[in-house]
Structures are given as structure tokens and as C-alpha cells.
Amino acid sequence: MAPVALDGVLVIDKPPGPTSHDIVACVRRTLGVNKVGHLGTLDPLATGVLPLVIGRATRLASLLAGASKQYDAVIRLGLITDTYDITGTVVGGADAPFPDATSAAVGGLHPSPETIAHAAAGFVGSYAQRPPPFSAKKIDGVRAYDLARRRRPVEVTPAQVTVETLTVLSIDGPRVRCRMVCSSGFYVRSLAHDLGGVLGCGGCLETLRRERHGPFSLQAAVPLAQIVEDGASVATQLVPMASLLPEIPAVVVSDVGARRAAHGNPLRVTDMVVPGAGVPPSDTGRVRVLDERGRLLAVADRRGDGALHPKIVLV
């Protein structure tokens, strides 16, 4: 296939099995596009929203990756595994698996729905979460999962995370289904492990579906199989550059300003079609720079003097 000029975000509905890197490689190969990256790893077990940045959009990855995410997860109580999910080796847990909802766990009783809901609510807010031993975190330059696979000691440094909401949707015997909105860097596998620890019976992640990554949702996601079967359809599914980062205020520049932006030169107030439009002249912070045709040219920092200093040039 001849290279295709594509720039934007392609939201994949990831199937279970392949890694996020596998998905990137598949899309790169199918579309004949070299510049493809993802905005946040999904484990092989997981499914759902995996946004891919393509072409010039790869330059915006650092601004897009840190968005909050929403997950639908099933936590299996009574099992502790080395990977913190159902694919790992069982290393502990009380009465695993529970044959029914009244099986013994701790003190002869399975945690009640009220106990489970109360324990889950304790994870809402900001706290230091320890990532799983089998994770991509680096320890002295080595991936944690590489150390874990070699049976080497793994002490991953806890990271500050935030859980905005955590709702228990249903409890079916040892399986607790919940939905959560959390910050970037949050490990649902660690939540499953830690919840089991609080309940005293152990726990691991059984299923996980990412329903949203920032503004990208399942409604906009394309099955990977569709991309493989008909790569030409990608052009109609791509989130265009001009639609990205809508939360950042924008200014429109003249043709002269567009040329200056393309070379990374500071943009003066006179380079703007409507000086100060979209952003008060006294404001500082990040600004999207658009030309008169609506194309996203750059992301710039706005100084107190009103000048724009391009930091990410996209043309």
C-alpha cells in the first residue's frame, strides 16, 4: 500500500489479546504510515478505547496522554496473582475460587455487599498507589516486568494518582463489577489487588474495558478488524488536528503569522487576525494557533506581553 497522508487521532476499540504495541505495529503496517503511537498502554487482557496518534498528531501526544480515563472492570475476589490479574500465577487468596456467594473467606464469611462497597469507596480521592510488579515502570533503567520475569526483587515506587469516582455496579459471588474515572498513571490491576487486601480475601483483575480516554469514547472507536479489512475507511474515522485539544483557547493568525508560526518564530499581536480573540491579552498559558482556514498550526505559550511563542510546531 502506498503511504497515506494522515494526521489526527484514530480511536481503536482494542480486542483482548494483543499488546498496545502490537496494535500500533498493525495499524502502521496496514496504513503504510510510519508515525503512529498510542496515548496510554492497555494490557493484553484489556479491551476498549486505545487512541492512536498518527502523522503530525504524534507531536501532540504529551498533551493528550495525561487525560482522565473511565473503566468498566470486574474484580475477582479470593485470588491473588503475581501479575495482579487473572492471567497471572495464583500466589494466594482465601477460598479461591469461591464456589458461591456465601463461601468462607475471612472469619468464615464472604465479604458482604455493604463491606465491599464501603471498602471500594475508600479508594476515591488522591493517594500514592504502588504499580504492579509486572508493569512498564522502570527501576534503575530496567522495566519492572523484566525484573519480575527473571524472579528479581521488584520494588516499584508508589505514584500519586486520583480516583474521581468509583461505583460498584454489581456483585455476583466473588466477582465485583465497578466503573471508575481515574487519572493518568492509575493501575486498575493495583486497585483490584489492594481492594482484596483491604477485604482480607485477596483480589485480582478479571476483565477490563476502557470506556473513555479524555474526549475519546467508545462511540468514536473503530474495531481493529475493520482497519485491517478496509484501511481506506480510516480517513473518515480520523479525529482531525483542528478538533484536538478543544479545552485550550485558540487564536487565528494571518498568512504572515502562519509563516512565522511554521518557522517557530514568536507571533506578535499584529500577526493575529483579531488580536486577543479567544484569549484576553493579559492571559498567560497555552494557546492553539490556527490559520484562517481553521488548520492547527502550532501550540504556543502566551506571555504577559501578549506575544505567542510556539512550542509545538505542526506545519
Sequence and secondary structure as in RCSB ss.txt:
>XXXX:A:sequence
MAPVALDGVLVIDKPPGPTSHDIVACVRRTLGVNKVGHLGTLDPLATGVLPLVIGRATRLASLLAGASKQYDAVI
RLGLITDTYDITGTVVGGADAPFPDATSAAVGGLHPSPETIAHAAAGFVGSYAQRPPPFSAKKIDGVRAYDLARR
RRPVEVTPAQVTVETLTVLSIDGPRVRCRMVCSSGFYVRSLAHDLGGVLGCGGCLETLRRERHGPFSLQAAVPLA
QIVEDGASVATQLVPMASLLPEIPAVVVSDVGARRAAHGNPLRVTDMVVPGAGVPPSDTGRVRVLDERGRLLAVA
DRRGDGALHPKIVLV
>XXXX:A:secstr
       EEEEEEE SSS HHHHHHHHHHHHT S EEESS   TT EEEEEEEEGGGGGGHHHHTTS EEEEEEE
EET EETTSBTTS EEE SSSS SSTT   BTTB   HHHHHHHHHTT EEEEE   SSSS EETTEEHHHHHHT
T       EEEEEEEEEEEEEETTEEEEEEEE TT  HHHHHHHHHHHHTS EEEEEEEEEEETTEEGGG EEHH
HHHH GGGHHHH EEGGGS TTS EEEB HHHHHHHHTT  B GGGBSSTTTTS TT  EEEEEE TT  EEEEE
EE TTS EEEEEE  
